[in-house]
Amino acid sequence: MPVKNNIAALRQSPGQNGTSFHGCIRNLYINSELQDFRNVPLQVGILPGCEPCHKKVCVHGTCHATSQSSFSCECEGGWSGPLCDQQTNDPCLGNKCVHGTCLPINAFSYSCKCLQGHGGVLCDEEEMLFNPCQSIRCKHGKCRLSGLGKPYCECSSGYTGDSCDKEISCRGERIRDYYQKQQGYAACQTTKKVSRLECKGGCSTGQCCGPLRSKRRKYSFECTDGSSFVDEIEKVVKCGCTNCLS
């Protein structure tokens, strides 16, 4: 329904004395010359002519001229205010966006912006997230993602290749660690780290990868029960393909 009138005003310039004029001026003559305000620069608040509805003054409604200098706005549904710019209904109150955010479309309807991993009109459907590791197969290893999100195979010991399907030939891998032994109920280990080879890889001849040569050295051990002793350790110094132990 129409709301209160708004007046199209003609105002004096700042700094001038007198009272501002509110209303409409027609057929203004200066020195017997008719003045046309449409052809001169106008200040804020001054409208050319006496047509209050010549501009889109009602944001969400229809303008109706009530006189030569005033108008009223007939607002659309869901809008109010003198210029029909105030929303009377929030469509997101009581919204049904399960996993998302409500975005108003107009006074009566809304849409749902879904969180990652969810879809559907109401964001109530789970979406299958793409797993890059589904695109590759690691036969003897595990799929990992690089810093750029690209999948690659991290192969188990003894295997190589993009798909970890190639067996590495028998080789000796040098390690340096404590050598441990069980002495009765006590756990014992060397007092210093021992450098030795571990045989890794496979053999295509049906043989097994194992030590071909080793040497024995004496090392001191300390145990959890406070005892200590000296014993020999057989250190592997060369690996290769040999008959498998039954």
C-alpha positions in Angstrom: 0.0 0.0 0.0 1.2 3.6 -0.6 3.4 5.2 2.1 4.1 8.8 3.1 4.9 11.3 0.5 8.4 12.4 -0.4 9.0 16.0 -1.7 11.1 16.9 -4.7 13.0 19.9 -3.4 14.7 23.0 -4.8 17.3 24.2 -2.4 19.6 27.2 -2.2 23.4 27.0 -2.5 25.4 26.6 0.7 26.5 29.9 2.2 23.5 31.9 1.0 21.1 33.5 3.4 17.4 32.7 3.5 15.2 29.6 4.0 15.5 26.6 1.7 12.7 26.2 -0.7 10.6 23.0 -0.8 8.3 22.7 -3.7 7.9 23.1 -7.4 8.6 26.1 -9.6 7.0 26.5 -13.0 7.5 29.0 -15.8 10.4 30.9 -14.1 11.4 34.0 -16.1 14.5 36.0 -15.4 14.8 39.3 -17.5 11.8 38.2 -19.5 13.6 34.9 -20.4 12.1 31.5 -19.6 14.5 29.4 -17.5 15.0 25.7 -18.3 16.7 23.9 -15.4 17.3 20.9 -17.6 20.0 22.7 -19.5 22.0 23.9 -16.5 24.2 22.1 -13.9 22.0 21.2 -10.9 23.0 20.7 -7.2 22.1 17.7 -5.1 18.4 17.9 -4.1 17.3 19.9 -7.2 15.3 18.1 -9.9 14.6 19.5 -13.3 10.9 20.0 -13.9 8.0 19.0 -11.7 8.0 15.3 -12.4 8.8 13.5 -9.0 8.7 10.0 -10.6 11.0 10.7 -13.5 13.8 8.6 -11.7 13.8 5.2 -10.1 13.2 6.4 -6.6 11.2 3.4 -5.4 13.9 0.6 -5.2 11.5 -2.4 -5.1 8.2 -0.8 -5.9 6.2 1.5 -8.2 6.3 5.3 -7.9 3.0 7.3 -8.0 3.0 11.1 -8.4 0.6 12.5 -5.8 1.1 16.1 -6.9 3.4 18.2 -9.1 6.1 18.0 -6.3 5.5 14.8 -4.3 5.2 11.1 -4.8 4.5 7.8 -3.0 5.9 4.3 -3.3 3.7 1.2 -3.7 6.1 -1.6 -2.5 6.4 -5.1 -3.8 5.8 -8.0 -1.5 8.5 -8.5 1.1 9.7 -4.8 0.9 8.7 -1.7 2.9 9.9 1.8 3.8 9.4 5.2 2.1 11.5 4.0 -0.8 10.7 0.3 -0.7 14.3 -0.5 0.2 13.7 -2.4 3.5 13.3 -6.1 3.5 10.4 -7.3 5.7 11.2 -11.1 5.4 14.4 -13.0 5.9 14.2 -16.2 3.8 17.2 -17.7 5.7 15.4 -17.9 9.0 14.8 -21.6 9.6 16.7 -22.5 6.4 17.3 -26.2 5.7 20.9 -26.1 4.5 22.3 -29.2 6.3 26.0 -28.8 5.4 26.2 -25.3 3.9 25.4 -21.6 4.2 22.1 -20.0 3.3 22.2 -17.2 0.6 19.0 -15.2 0.1 17.7 -14.8 -3.5 14.8 -12.6 -2.8 12.3 -12.0 0.1 10.9 -15.5 -0.1 13.6 -17.9 -1.5 17.2 -18.8 -0.9 20.0 -21.1 -2.1 22.5 -23.2 -0.2 26.3 -22.8 -0.7 27.6 -26.3 0.3 30.7 -27.1 2.3 33.4 -29.2 0.6 32.4 -32.8 0.3 28.7 -32.1 0.2 26.2 -31.4 -2.5 22.5 -31.3 -3.4 20.0 -28.5 -3.2 20.1 -28.6 0.6 23.7 -29.7 0.9 22.5 -33.0 2.4 24.3 -35.4 0.0 27.9 -36.5 0.4 30.1 -36.2 -2.6 32.8 -38.7 -3.5 36.0 -36.8 -3.1 38.6 -37.6 -5.7 41.5 -39.7 -4.4 44.6 -39.2 -6.6 45.9 -42.6 -5.5 43.1 -44.3 -7.3 44.9 -43.6 -10.6 48.1 -45.7 -9.8 48.8 -49.2 -8.5 51.8 -49.9 -6.3 52.4 -53.7 -6.4 55.1 -53.8 -3.7 54.7 -50.5 -1.9 52.3 -47.7 -0.9 50.9 -44.7 -2.7 52.1 -41.3 -1.4 51.3 -37.7 -2.4 54.0 -35.2 -3.3 54.0 -31.6 -2.1 52.2 -30.7 -5.3 49.5 -33.4 -4.7 50.7 -35.8 -7.3 50.6 -39.5 -6.5 53.7 -41.7 -6.5 54.8 -45.2 -5.3 57.0 -45.6 -2.2 58.4 -49.1 -2.8 59.0 -51.7 -0.1 62.6 -52.8 0.5 64.0 -54.8 -2.5 61.7 -53.3 -5.1 61.8 -50.4 -7.5 60.0 -49.0 -10.6 57.1 -46.6 -10.9 54.7 -49.3 -9.8 57.2 -51.1 -7.4 57.0 -54.1 -9.7 60.7 -54.6 -10.3 62.8 -56.6 -7.9 66.1 -55.0 -7.0 69.1 -57.3 -7.5 70.7 -58.6 -4.4 72.9 -56.1 -2.7 74.3 -55.2 0.7 72.9 -52.2 2.5 75.3 -50.7 5.1 73.8 -49.9 8.5 75.3 -48.7 11.8 73.4 -49.6 14.9 73.6 -51.4 18.2 73.8 -55.2 18.1 71.3 -56.8 20.5 71.2 -60.2 22.2 69.1 -61.9 24.8 71.0 -63.2 27.9 68.6 -65.2 30.0 65.9 -62.8 31.2 68.0 -59.7 30.5 68.2 -57.7 27.3 71.7 -56.8 26.3 73.3 -54.6 23.6 76.7 -53.6 22.5 78.3 -50.6 24.3 78.8 -48.9 20.9 77.2 -49.0 17.4 78.4 -51.7 15.0 78.8 -51.1 11.3 77.7 -54.0 9.1 75.8 -55.0 6.0 72.2 -56.2 5.6 71.5 -58.3 2.5 68.4 -57.0 0.6 66.9 -57.6 -2.8 66.1 -60.7 -4.8 67.7 -63.2 -7.2 66.2 -64.2 -10.6 67.8 -67.7 -10.5 65.6 -69.1 -7.8 68.3 -68.5 -5.2 68.1 -66.2 -2.1 69.9 -63.0 -1.4 72.2 -63.6 1.6 75.7 -63.2 3.0 78.5 -64.5 1.0 81.3 -63.5 3.3 81.4 -62.5 6.9 84.0 -62.0 9.7 83.8 -62.3 13.5 84.7 -59.5 15.9 84.5 -59.2 19.7 82.3 -56.5 21.3 81.4 -55.6 24.8 77.8 -56.0 25.9 75.8 -54.3 28.7 72.5 -55.9 30.1 69.4 -54.5 31.7 70.2 -56.5 34.9 73.5 -54.7 35.4 75.7 -57.4 34.1 78.2 -57.2 31.2 80.1 -59.5 29.0 82.3 -59.8 25.8 81.1 -61.9 22.9 81.8 -62.4 19.2 79.6 -60.9 16.5 79.5 -62.2 12.9 79.5 -59.2 10.7 78.4 -59.6 7.0 80.9 -57.9 4.7 79.6 -59.2 1.3 76.1 -60.1 0.0 75.0 -62.1 -3.1 72.8 -64.9 -4.5 73.2 -68.2 -2.7 71.2 -71.3 -2.0 68.2 -70.7 0.1 68.2 -72.1 3.7 65.6 -74.8 4.1 
